[in-house]
Amino acid sequence: MPLLIVTCGPAGVGKTTQMQNLINRDRRRFAAVLSVTTRQRRNADDGEWYRFVDHETAKGFDPNDVISDITYHDEQYVLLKSEIDKALATAPIAFMALVPDTILRLRTLGIPHAVINCKVGDEAGYDARLRKRGFDGDAISKAKAEAASFAYPPADPAWPQADAMLGSDVKDAETFTEIVRGFAGNLFPQSLQ
């Protein structure tokens, strides 16, 4: 049975880096679930995790396909069941970064998933990641305060959940891979054992 793994955590903690690392290592086994968004593309690689649409298109999605529709900075971010299905048809393990409210919605809808709570494990590493993303001064302080107060979805025995303390890229890759291996079991590729 295919497996949807969702990551949850503050901006810049390393969620996407770790998911992308596994996808790049074996695209036959790992895929990204695309979020649909009305925001502008930031760079050439931005399409790896997003499908870009205009506001009219975003209004026209089948309500039965929409899992969540969040507005952030006047732009829509829509999670479609069809995008999850598409990713899981491509590879047996699909990844997506989600906010806690959307994870709770997955639970309400009975969509099978596992959760990796990505937490700041190394302050210096987190600072470096924020700087790499263009944060500085007050913006770093604000991001760190938001990270410290980030609320994760409550644990529920029906949905496997694990914590990943991220901060050092090499150690993070090992930690993240071990958690995914634990969730995925036989779905995890032998080539990465």
VOBA-363906 format. One record per residue: x, y, z of N, C-alpha, C in turn; residue number from 1. Coordinates in steps of 0.02 Angstrom, whole numbers. Layout:
! VOBA-363906
X | Y | Z | X | Y | Z | X | Y | Z | NUM
...
END
This chain:
! VOBA-363906
42 | -59 | 0 | 0 | 0 | 0 | 45 | 62 | 0 | 1
31 | 111 | -43 | 72 | 172 | -45 | 68 | 210 | 20 | 2
117 | 255 | 31 | 122 | 291 | 94 | 131 | 366 | 82 | 3
87 | 406 | 112 | 94 | 478 | 111 | 128 | 498 | 177 | 4
185 | 532 | 171 | 220 | 558 | 230 | 217 | 634 | 228 | 5
188 | 664 | 280 | 185 | 736 | 283 | 233 | 762 | 336 | 6
266 | 817 | 320 | 310 | 849 | 368 | 277 | 912 | 393 | 7
293 | 929 | 455 | 263 | 987 | 487 | 316 | 1021 | 527 | 8
321 | 1087 | 522 | 370 | 1124 | 561 | 377 | 1195 | 537 | 9
416 | 1234 | 574 | 422 | 1306 | 557 | 461 | 1318 | 493 | 10
453 | 1378 | 465 | 488 | 1397 | 404 | 564 | 1391 | 413 | 11
597 | 1362 | 364 | 670 | 1359 | 363 | 700 | 1305 | 406 | 12
660 | 1261 | 436 | 688 | 1210 | 480 | 723 | 1154 | 442 | 13
706 | 1144 | 378 | 739 | 1093 | 338 | 693 | 1038 | 312 | 14
628 | 1048 | 316 | 579 | 998 | 294 | 589 | 981 | 220 | 15
585 | 1032 | 179 | 589 | 1021 | 106 | 657 | 995 | 86 | 16
710 | 1019 | 117 | 777 | 995 | 101 | 781 | 920 | 111 | 17
755 | 895 | 166 | 760 | 824 | 180 | 715 | 782 | 135 | 18
655 | 806 | 121 | 611 | 770 | 75 | 643 | 768 | 5 | 19
668 | 825 | -18 | 699 | 829 | -84 | 760 | 784 | -89 | 20
798 | 779 | -35 | 857 | 736 | -33 | 837 | 663 | -51 | 21
785 | 638 | -20 | 764 | 569 | -35 | 735 | 563 | -105 | 22
696 | 612 | -126 | 668 | 610 | -194 | 725 | 608 | -246 | 23
775 | 649 | -236 | 832 | 651 | -282 | 871 | 586 | -283 | 24
871 | 550 | -227 | 909 | 487 | -223 | 874 | 429 | -259 | 25
806 | 432 | -264 | 770 | 378 | -297 | 700 | 401 | -318 | 26
695 | 430 | -377 | 631 | 457 | -402 | 580 | 402 | -419 | 27
603 | 340 | -423 | 554 | 286 | -434 | 518 | 268 | -370 | 28
548 | 284 | -313 | 519 | 266 | -248 | 488 | 325 | -210 | 29
512 | 386 | -225 | 490 | 445 | -188 | 464 | 498 | -236 | 30
409 | 531 | -216 | 381 | 585 | -257 | 357 | 642 | -212 | 31
350 | 700 | -241 | 322 | 758 | -206 | 249 | 766 | -224 | 32
208 | 781 | -174 | 139 | 801 | -187 | 140 | 876 | -199 | 33
114 | 897 | -255 | 114 | 969 | -271 | 57 | 1005 | -236 | 34
74 | 1061 | -205 | 23 | 1108 | -182 | 4 | 1152 | -242 | 35
-58 | 1170 | -246 | -79 | 1216 | -299 | -81 | 1286 | -268 | 36
-49 | 1334 | -301 | -45 | 1401 | -273 | -55 | 1455 | -325 | 37
-79 | 1511 | -301 | -87 | 1570 | -344 | -27 | 1616 | -340 | 38
20 | 1602 | -295 | 78 | 1646 | -289 | 123 | 1640 | -350 | 39
167 | 1689 | -359 | 214 | 1690 | -415 | 272 | 1641 | -403 | 40
297 | 1613 | -456 | 356 | 1569 | -453 | 416 | 1611 | -429 | 41
454 | 1583 | -381 | 512 | 1620 | -354 | 576 | 1607 | -393 | 42
585 | 1545 | -417 | 645 | 1528 | -454 | 631 | 1467 | -497 | 43
681 | 1446 | -535 | 671 | 1391 | -583 | 653 | 1325 | -549 | 44
677 | 1315 | -487 | 664 | 1252 | -451 | 597 | 1252 | -414 | 45
564 | 1308 | -413 | 504 | 1316 | -372 | 448 | 1267 | -392 | 46
446 | 1246 | -454 | 394 | 1202 | -477 | 399 | 1130 | -452 | 47
453 | 1114 | -418 | 462 | 1046 | -391 | 408 | 1030 | -338 | 48
384 | 1082 | -303 | 336 | 1072 | -249 | 269 | 1106 | -259 | 49
263 | 1146 | -313 | 203 | 1185 | -325 | 178 | 1180 | -396 | 50
112 | 1183 | -404 | 81 | 1193 | -469 | 51 | 1262 | -466 | 51
70 | 1305 | -513 | 50 | 1375 | -511 | -11 | 1386 | -555 | 52
-61 | 1420 | -526 | -123 | 1435 | -562 | -143 | 1507 | -548 | 53
-188 | 1533 | -588 | -214 | 1600 | -574 | -273 | 1595 | -525 | 54
-296 | 1652 | -500 | -350 | 1652 | -451 | -415 | 1623 | -478 | 55
-429 | 1634 | -542 | -490 | 1607 | -572 | -489 | 1531 | -571 | 56
-432 | 1503 | -591 | -425 | 1430 | -591 | -434 | 1402 | -521 | 57
-404 | 1436 | -471 | -408 | 1413 | -402 | -480 | 1412 | -376 | 58
-521 | 1457 | -402 | -592 | 1459 | -381 | -632 | 1402 | -412 | 59
-606 | 1372 | -467 | -645 | 1324 | -505 | -633 | 1251 | -487 | 60
-594 | 1236 | -435 | -582 | 1167 | -418 | -645 | 1133 | -392 | 61
-651 | 1069 | -407 | -707 | 1030 | -382 | -704 | 1029 | -305 | 62
-756 | 1052 | -270 | -754 | 1054 | -197 | -741 | 985 | -166 | 63
-761 | 931 | -201 | -749 | 864 | -175 | -676 | 844 | -179 | 64
-637 | 881 | -219 | -565 | 866 | -227 | -523 | 908 | -179 | 65
-551 | 963 | -153 | -513 | 1009 | -110 | -511 | 983 | -38 | 66
-450 | 970 | -15 | -440 | 950 | 55 | -433 | 1012 | 98 | 67
-394 | 1060 | 75 | -388 | 1123 | 112 | -373 | 1179 | 63 | 68
-394 | 1239 | 83 | -384 | 1299 | 43 | -365 | 1354 | 92 | 69
-301 | 1371 | 94 | -275 | 1419 | 143 | -251 | 1482 | 106 | 70
-268 | 1539 | 132 | -244 | 1602 | 105 | -189 | 1628 | 151 | 71
-131 | 1643 | 120 | -73 | 1668 | 158 | -42 | 1724 | 117 | 72
-36 | 1783 | 146 | -10 | 1842 | 110 | -49 | 1853 | 45 | 73
-115 | 1848 | 49 | -160 | 1860 | -8 | -153 | 1810 | -65 | 74
-120 | 1755 | -54 | -114 | 1703 | -105 | -144 | 1638 | -78 | 75
-174 | 1599 | -123 | -206 | 1536 | -104 | -156 | 1478 | -110 | 76
-162 | 1432 | -62 | -125 | 1369 | -63 | -177 | 1314 | -54 | 77
-185 | 1274 | -106 | -239 | 1225 | -107 | -209 | 1155 | -109 | 78
-234 | 1111 | -66 | -214 | 1041 | -67 | -272 | 1002 | -98 | 79
-257 | 968 | -153 | -307 | 928 | -188 | -295 | 854 | -178 | 80
-348 | 817 | -167 | -342 | 744 | -160 | -312 | 715 | -224 | 81
-330 | 743 | -281 | -305 | 718 | -346 | -229 | 726 | -351 | 82
-200 | 776 | -319 | -127 | 784 | -320 | -93 | 731 | -277 | 83
-124 | 712 | -221 | -97 | 657 | -180 | -100 | 593 | -220 | 84
-158 | 580 | -251 | -166 | 519 | -291 | -115 | 517 | -349 | 85
-103 | 573 | -381 | -56 | 577 | -436 | 15 | 560 | -413 | 86
36 | 588 | -356 | 103 | 574 | -330 | 110 | 500 | -311 | 87
59 | 472 | -280 | 63 | 402 | -259 | 56 | 354 | -318 | 88
31 | 377 | -374 | 31 | 336 | -435 | 100 | 336 | -467 | 89
140 | 386 | -451 | 208 | 393 | -479 | 259 | 354 | -439 | 90
251 | 353 | -372 | 299 | 321 | -327 | 261 | 295 | -266 | 91
287 | 243 | -233 | 251 | 216 | -176 | 254 | 259 | -113 | 92
301 | 306 | -110 | 307 | 351 | -52 | 304 | 423 | -77 | 93
255 | 460 | -52 | 248 | 530 | -72 | 256 | 575 | -12 | 94
288 | 632 | -23 | 301 | 681 | 30 | 263 | 745 | 18 | 95
247 | 779 | 74 | 217 | 845 | 70 | 227 | 880 | 137 | 96
240 | 946 | 135 | 243 | 986 | 196 | 175 | 1018 | 208 | 97
149 | 1010 | 269 | 82 | 1035 | 284 | 80 | 1070 | 352 | 98
33 | 1116 | 359 | 22 | 1148 | 423 | -24 | 1102 | 465 | 99
-21 | 1109 | 532 | -60 | 1064 | 575 | -135 | 1060 | 558 | 100
-166 | 1117 | 542 | -238 | 1116 | 526 | -253 | 1070 | 467 | 101
-209 | 1069 | 417 | -220 | 1026 | 359 | -209 | 953 | 377 | 102
-161 | 940 | 421 | -150 | 871 | 444 | -213 | 846 | 480 | 103
-242 | 888 | 521 | -303 | 869 | 556 | -360 | 856 | 506 | 104
-361 | 893 | 452 | -411 | 883 | 399 | -400 | 815 | 365 | 105
-336 | 796 | 353 | -323 | 729 | 325 | -352 | 675 | 370 | 106
-342 | 685 | 436 | -368 | 636 | 484 | -445 | 633 | 481 | 107
-477 | 690 | 478 | -550 | 693 | 475 | -575 | 657 | 413 | 108
-539 | 665 | 357 | -560 | 633 | 295 | -538 | 560 | 290 | 109
-498 | 537 | 338 | -475 | 468 | 338 | -423 | 453 | 285 | 110
-384 | 503 | 265 | -332 | 494 | 215 | -269 | 468 | 250 | 111
-248 | 407 | 236 | -190 | 378 | 271 | -127 | 420 | 262 | 112
-91 | 429 | 316 | -29 | 469 | 314 | 12 | 456 | 378 | 113
75 | 473 | 374 | 119 | 474 | 433 | 146 | 545 | 437 | 114
164 | 566 | 498 | 185 | 635 | 510 | 256 | 636 | 538 | 115
298 | 679 | 509 | 364 | 693 | 538 | 363 | 766 | 562 | 116
367 | 774 | 628 | 370 | 841 | 658 | 442 | 865 | 656 | 117
456 | 914 | 614 | 524 | 939 | 605 | 535 | 998 | 652 | 118
581 | 988 | 699 | 593 | 1038 | 751 | 665 | 1064 | 747 | 119
675 | 1124 | 773 | 742 | 1153 | 773 | 784 | 1115 | 824 | 120
837 | 1082 | 799 | 881 | 1045 | 843 | 947 | 1078 | 855 | 121
963 | 1128 | 815 | 1028 | 1162 | 820 | 1017 | 1236 | 802 | 122
1024 | 1280 | 851 | 1010 | 1351 | 840 | 1054 | 1382 | 786 | 123
1120 | 1365 | 787 | 1166 | 1394 | 738 | 1148 | 1371 | 667 | 124
1131 | 1307 | 661 | 1110 | 1280 | 596 | 1047 | 1312 | 571 | 125
1000 | 1326 | 617 | 937 | 1358 | 598 | 950 | 1430 | 576 | 126
992 | 1465 | 612 | 1011 | 1533 | 592 | 1040 | 1534 | 521 | 127
1084 | 1486 | 508 | 1116 | 1483 | 441 | 1064 | 1470 | 387 | 128
1016 | 1426 | 401 | 964 | 1412 | 352 | 921 | 1473 | 338 | 129
905 | 1509 | 391 | 864 | 1569 | 382 | 902 | 1621 | 341 | 130
967 | 1629 | 355 | 1007 | 1677 | 316 | 1010 | 1657 | 243 | 131
1017 | 1592 | 230 | 1020 | 1567 | 162 | 955 | 1582 | 125 | 132
900 | 1585 | 161 | 835 | 1601 | 131 | 822 | 1676 | 127 | 133
871 | 1717 | 146 | 864 | 1789 | 140 | 842 | 1825 | 202 | 134
834 | 1790 | 258 | 815 | 1822 | 320 | 877 | 1857 | 350 | 135
865 | 1912 | 386 | 919 | 1944 | 424 | 889 | 1986 | 480 | 136
930 | 2004 | 528 | 909 | 2049 | 582 | 844 | 2031 | 615 | 137
796 | 2078 | 612 | 731 | 2068 | 644 | 693 | 2008 | 614 | 138
702 | 1997 | 550 | 667 | 1941 | 517 | 690 | 1874 | 547 | 139
755 | 1868 | 562 | 780 | 1807 | 594 | 750 | 1800 | 664 | 140
750 | 1854 | 701 | 722 | 1852 | 769 | 648 | 1832 | 768 | 141
611 | 1859 | 720 | 540 | 1843 | 714 | 531 | 1769 | 696 | 142
570 | 1745 | 647 | 565 | 1675 | 625 | 582 | 1628 | 683 | 143
633 | 1645 | 722 | 653 | 1603 | 778 | 599 | 1602 | 832 | 144
567 | 1659 | 844 | 512 | 1662 | 893 | 453 | 1620 | 869 | 145
438 | 1623 | 804 | 384 | 1583 | 776 | 400 | 1509 | 781 | 146
464 | 1492 | 768 | 485 | 1421 | 773 | 478 | 1396 | 844 | 147
496 | 1437 | 892 | 492 | 1417 | 962 | 420 | 1406 | 985 | 148
373 | 1442 | 954 | 303 | 1436 | 975 | 261 | 1394 | 927 | 149
293 | 1362 | 878 | 257 | 1323 | 827 | 218 | 1267 | 861 | 150
154 | 1260 | 846 | 112 | 1208 | 875 | 104 | 1150 | 826 | 151
123 | 1091 | 847 | 119 | 1031 | 805 | 51 | 997 | 815 | 152
31 | 955 | 766 | -33 | 919 | 774 | -28 | 871 | 833 | 153
-83 | 861 | 869 | -82 | 815 | 926 | -67 | 743 | 903 | 154
-33 | 706 | 946 | -19 | 636 | 930 | -85 | 597 | 930 | 155
-89 | 548 | 886 | -148 | 506 | 881 | -123 | 437 | 860 | 156
-139 | 385 | 899 | -114 | 318 | 882 | -134 | 293 | 813 | 157
-187 | 322 | 783 | -208 | 300 | 717 | -162 | 325 | 662 | 158
-122 | 377 | 676 | -79 | 408 | 626 | -7 | 409 | 651 | 159
37 | 368 | 623 | 106 | 366 | 647 | 138 | 435 | 646 | 160
175 | 451 | 699 | 205 | 517 | 705 | 273 | 511 | 739 | 161
321 | 550 | 715 | 388 | 549 | 744 | 417 | 620 | 742 | 162
463 | 634 | 787 | 497 | 699 | 790 | 566 | 693 | 758 | 163
584 | 744 | 718 | 652 | 748 | 689 | 681 | 815 | 711 | 164
735 | 813 | 750 | 769 | 874 | 771 | 820 | 890 | 717 | 165
809 | 945 | 681 | 850 | 961 | 623 | 896 | 1020 | 638 | 166
955 | 1020 | 608 | 1002 | 1075 | 618 | 1066 | 1067 | 579 | 167
1091 | 1005 | 575 | 1153 | 991 | 539 | 1136 | 948 | 479 | 168
1151 | 972 | 418 | 1127 | 938 | 358 | 1145 | 864 | 354 | 169
1207 | 845 | 371 | 1226 | 774 | 366 | 1188 | 733 | 416 | 170
1187 | 755 | 479 | 1151 | 718 | 530 | 1076 | 718 | 516 | 171
1050 | 774 | 491 | 979 | 779 | 474 | 959 | 726 | 423 | 172
1000 | 716 | 372 | 985 | 667 | 320 | 980 | 597 | 350 | 173
1025 | 581 | 396 | 1023 | 515 | 429 | 960 | 508 | 471 | 174
946 | 559 | 512 | 887 | 557 | 555 | 823 | 551 | 515 | 175
816 | 593 | 465 | 756 | 594 | 424 | 747 | 527 | 387 | 176
801 | 502 | 358 | 798 | 439 | 321 | 778 | 381 | 367 | 177
804 | 380 | 428 | 786 | 327 | 475 | 712 | 329 | 493 | 178
685 | 389 | 502 | 613 | 395 | 517 | 572 | 371 | 458 | 179
590 | 392 | 398 | 553 | 370 | 338 | 558 | 294 | 331 | 180
617 | 266 | 341 | 627 | 194 | 337 | 581 | 158 | 387 | 181
575 | 186 | 448 | 532 | 156 | 499 | 459 | 157 | 479 | 182
437 | 211 | 449 | 368 | 216 | 426 | 354 | 172 | 365 | 183
402 | 169 | 319 | 391 | 139 | 253 | 400 | 63 | 252 | 184
442 | 36 | 296 | 454 | -36 | 296 | 477 | -61 | 229 | 185
441 | -110 | 200 | 461 | -141 | 137 | 456 | -94 | 77 | 186
421 | -38 | 84 | 418 | 11 | 29 | 483 | 48 | 21 | 187
524 | 49 | 74 | 586 | 87 | 71 | 635 | 51 | 24 | 188
665 | 88 | -22 | 707 | 56 | -73 | 769 | 21 | -45 | 189
780 | -40 | -68 | 839 | -79 | -46 | 904 | -42 | -62 | 190
905 | -3 | -116 | 966 | 32 | -135 | 987 | 84 | -84 | 191
941 | 106 | -40 | 958 | 155 | 11 | 964 | 125 | 80 | 192
961 | 58 | 85 | 966 | 25 | 151 | 1035 | 33 | 180 | 193
END
